[in-house]
Amino acid sequence: MPITRLEQLLEAVKARPRKRLAAAYGQDPHTIEAVADAVGRGIVDATLVGDEAVIRQVCADLGIDPGTFAIVHEPAEARAAVRAVALVRDGTAQLLMKGLVSTDKYMRAILDKDAGLMDPGAILSHVTVIEYPRHPKLLVCGDVAVIPCPDLKEKAAITKYVIGVAQALGIARPKIALIAASEQVLPKVQATLDAAILAKMGDRGQIKGADLDGPMALDVAVDPEAAAIKGISGPVAGDADGLVFPNIDAGNVFYKTSSKLAGCEMAAMVAGARVPCILSSRGDSVLTKLYSIALAALTAK
């Protein structure tokens, strides 16, 4: 059965071999609490890379045994990210997590040509799984945080990552909506042209494993009544499992509106590197970080 609520991730991942997570500058309370919870639930083993004295003090403040983790002492923020990436490169860890390190330093360590986690030609993209209080299933979305204005090649990669995460959630053939401001193909609106091309690539088997349709306005993608009123039919209309946004502006506004105004819970990761890389905000809740760890562990090879 497909996973329809994020809490189901926590059980589903236990059926997979346990991975080791390396947390880059993992010394803030939210990261330590979430990682400790994940270790306690049998989801991962963990290594925290950061200032050991700070880590031990935070553990004491939270009532967490620091022996729960392996600790690699590295008090410098950027260097901690580099050392966490090195643990993945040498096979010690199979998952990477952003702790208190800033996003630019975290991404720089991942993208480093000589010591990072990118294979030649790979495209890095952010994938988010969103749970809505009144929607019957999860929505898998991309890209809301990494690629500012994706070209067609990058949109194809984003689409494939969204499909892969949806399949990991147990959806055998995901329904993916290629989002634009209109469901009409408009020559002057590039997002509608790209969406139409991607949909045809799906029809021709260039993008496999999913039903793709677009361009689709958001209401047509998720609301059966709106799709019926507008006369849009097909397997995706009104029942999308995944949303591919035309640019980071559309995706990020959707993501933050869902979080701040719609009371949604999230799990998020970066795909395209050699291993799943957890990229939650430093201000995200402990629960969001826990769900993101579970999502990364579920999708790890």
C-alpha positions in Angstrom: 0.0 0.0 0.0 1.3 3.5 -0.8 2.4 5.7 2.1 -0.2 8.4 2.6 1.0 10.1 5.8 4.5 11.1 6.7 4.4 9.2 10.0 4.2 6.0 8.0 7.7 6.7 6.7 9.0 5.9 10.2 7.8 2.3 10.0 8.4 1.7 6.3 12.1 2.5 6.5 12.6 -0.1 9.2 12.2 -2.8 6.6 15.4 -1.5 4.9 19.0 -2.1 5.9 20.0 0.6 8.4 22.2 3.3 6.9 24.7 5.6 8.7 24.0 9.3 8.5 26.7 12.0 8.7 25.4 15.3 10.0 27.4 18.3 8.9 27.9 20.7 11.8 25.4 18.7 13.6 25.5 20.6 16.9 22.2 22.4 17.2 19.4 21.1 19.4 16.9 20.4 16.6 19.4 18.3 14.6 20.6 16.4 17.6 17.1 15.7 18.9 15.9 14.6 15.5 18.9 12.4 14.8 18.7 10.9 18.3 15.1 10.1 17.7 15.9 8.4 14.4 18.7 6.4 16.0 16.3 5.4 18.8 13.7 4.2 16.3 16.2 2.1 14.5 16.1 4.2 11.3 19.8 5.1 11.1 23.1 5.0 12.9 24.7 8.5 13.1 27.9 10.5 13.2 27.8 14.1 14.2 30.5 16.3 12.8 31.0 19.5 14.8 32.4 21.0 18.0 32.5 18.1 20.4 32.1 20.3 23.5 29.1 22.0 22.1 27.5 18.6 21.0 28.0 17.2 24.5 26.6 20.2 26.2 23.5 20.2 23.9 23.1 16.5 24.6 23.2 17.2 28.4 20.7 20.0 28.0 18.3 17.7 26.1 18.9 14.6 28.3 20.4 12.7 25.4 23.3 10.2 25.9 26.1 11.5 23.6 27.1 7.8 23.2 24.1 7.6 20.9 26.3 9.0 18.2 29.8 8.8 16.9 31.3 12.3 17.2 33.9 13.8 14.9 35.4 16.9 16.4 35.5 19.8 13.9 34.6 23.2 15.3 34.9 25.1 12.0 31.6 25.3 10.1 32.8 24.9 6.5 35.4 22.3 7.5 32.7 20.3 9.3 30.7 20.1 6.0 33.8 18.9 4.1 34.5 16.2 6.7 30.9 15.0 6.7 31.1 14.7 2.9 34.4 12.8 3.3 32.7 10.2 5.5 30.2 9.6 2.7 32.9 9.4 0.0 34.9 6.8 2.0 31.8 4.7 2.6 31.6 5.3 6.3 28.2 7.0 5.9 25.4 6.5 3.3 23.4 9.6 4.1 24.3 13.3 4.5 22.4 15.8 6.6 22.7 19.5 7.0 23.0 20.6 10.6 23.7 24.2 11.7 26.0 24.8 8.7 24.7 27.4 6.2 23.2 26.2 3.0 25.9 27.7 0.8 28.7 25.9 2.7 26.8 22.7 2.7 26.1 22.8 -1.0 29.7 23.9 -1.8 31.0 20.7 0.0 28.6 18.5 -2.0 29.4 20.2 -5.3 33.2 20.3 -4.9 34.6 18.8 -8.2 37.4 16.9 -6.5 36.1 16.0 -3.0 32.3 16.3 -3.4 29.5 13.9 -4.1 28.6 14.6 -7.7 29.2 12.4 -10.7 30.0 14.0 -14.1 26.8 15.4 -15.7 24.6 14.9 -12.6 22.0 17.5 -11.7 21.2 18.3 -8.1 17.6 19.0 -7.2 15.4 19.5 -4.2 12.5 17.1 -3.6 9.8 17.8 -1.0 7.0 15.5 0.3 4.1 17.5 1.7 1.3 16.3 4.0 -1.9 18.3 4.0 -4.3 18.0 6.8 -7.3 17.6 4.5 -5.8 16.1 1.4 -6.0 12.3 1.1 -2.5 11.7 0.0 1.0 13.1 0.1 2.3 15.4 -2.7 5.8 15.1 -4.0 7.2 18.4 -5.3 10.2 19.7 -7.1 12.1 22.0 -7.3 11.5 24.5 -4.5 15.0 25.3 -3.3 18.0 24.5 -5.6 17.6 25.2 -9.3 16.4 28.9 -9.8 15.2 28.7 -13.4 15.5 25.2 -14.8 15.9 24.6 -18.5 14.2 21.6 -20.2 17.1 19.2 -19.4 16.9 20.2 -15.7 13.2 20.0 -15.7 13.4 16.4 -17.1 15.8 15.6 -14.2 13.5 17.2 -11.6 10.6 15.1 -13.0 12.6 11.9 -12.8 13.6 12.7 -9.1 9.9 13.4 -8.3 8.9 10.1 -9.9 11.6 8.2 -8.0 10.6 9.6 -4.6 6.9 8.8 -5.4 7.8 5.3 -6.3 9.7 4.9 -3.0 6.5 5.9 -1.3 4.9 2.8 -2.8 3.2 4.5 -5.8 3.9 2.0 -8.6 3.0 4.5 -11.4 2.9 8.0 -10.1 0.7 10.7 -11.7 2.8 13.8 -12.3 1.5 17.2 -13.1 3.7 19.7 -14.9 2.6 23.0 -13.4 2.2 26.3 -15.2 -0.2 29.2 -14.9 -2.5 27.7 -17.5 -3.4 24.3 -18.9 -3.3 25.8 -22.4 -0.1 25.7 -24.4 0.8 29.3 -24.9 3.7 30.2 -27.3 4.7 33.2 -25.3 4.7 31.4 -21.9 7.8 29.2 -21.9 6.6 27.1 -18.9 3.6 25.8 -20.9 5.9 24.8 -23.8 8.3 23.0 -21.6 5.4 21.2 -19.8 4.0 20.1 -23.1 7.3 18.7 -24.3 7.9 16.9 -21.0 4.4 15.3 -21.2 5.2 14.1 -24.8 8.5 12.8 -23.5 6.5 10.7 -21.1 4.2 9.5 -23.9 7.3 8.4 -25.9 9.0 6.7 -23.0 11.9 9.2 -22.7 10.7 9.7 -19.1 9.6 6.3 -17.7 7.6 5.0 -14.9 4.9 7.6 -14.5 1.9 9.3 -16.2 2.9 12.8 -17.1 0.5 15.6 -18.1 0.9 19.3 -18.6 0.8 22.1 -18.8 -1.6 22.1 -15.8 -2.7 24.8 -13.5 -2.5 23.8 -9.9 -6.3 23.6 -9.4 -6.6 21.2 -12.3 -3.8 19.0 -11.0 -5.2 18.4 -7.5 -9.0 19.1 -7.6 -11.2 16.7 -9.6 -14.0 19.2 -9.6 -11.8 22.0 -11.2 -10.6 19.5 -13.8 -14.1 18.5 -14.7 -15.3 22.1 -14.9 -12.4 23.0 -17.2 -12.9 19.9 -19.3 -9.5 18.4 -18.5 -9.4 14.6 -18.4 -6.8 11.9 -18.1 -5.2 9.9 -15.3 -3.4 12.9 -13.8 -6.2 15.5 -13.8 -7.4 16.2 -10.3 -5.4 13.3 -8.8 -1.7 14.2 -9.1 0.8 12.5 -6.9 3.6 14.8 -7.9 4.0 18.4 -9.0 6.9 19.7 -11.1 7.1 23.5 -10.9 8.3 25.8 -13.7 10.8 27.7 -11.5 12.0 28.2 -8.0 9.7 31.2 -7.4 6.6 29.1 -8.0 7.9 26.1 -6.1 9.2 28.1 -3.1 6.0 30.1 -2.7 4.0 26.9 -2.8 6.2 25.3 -0.3 6.2 28.1 2.2 2.5 28.8 1.8 1.9 25.1 2.5 4.1 25.3 5.6 3.1 28.6 7.1 -0.5 29.0 6.1 -1.9 25.6 5.4 -0.5 23.8 8.5 1.4 21.2 6.5 4.2 18.9 7.6 7.2 18.3 5.3 10.0 16.0 4.5 12.7 17.2 2.2 16.0 16.0 0.6 18.3 16.8 -2.3 18.5 14.2 -5.0 21.2 13.8 -7.7 24.3 13.3 -5.6 25.8 9.9 -4.9 23.6 9.6 -1.8 20.4 11.4 -0.6 21.3 14.7 1.1 19.0 16.1 3.7 18.5 19.9 3.3 16.0 21.0 5.8 16.1 24.6 7.1 18.0 25.4 10.2 14.7 26.7 11.6 12.7 23.5 10.7 11.0 21.6 13.4 12.4 18.4 15.0 9.6 16.5 13.4 10.4 17.9 9.9 14.0 16.9 10.3 13.0 13.4 11.5 10.7 12.9 8.6 13.4 14.1 6.2 15.9 11.6 7.7 13.3 8.8 7.2 12.7 9.9 3.6 16.4 10.0 2.8 16.9 6.5 4.3 13.9 5.1 2.4 15.3 6.4 -0.9 18.9 5.4 -0.3 20.4 2.6 -2.4 
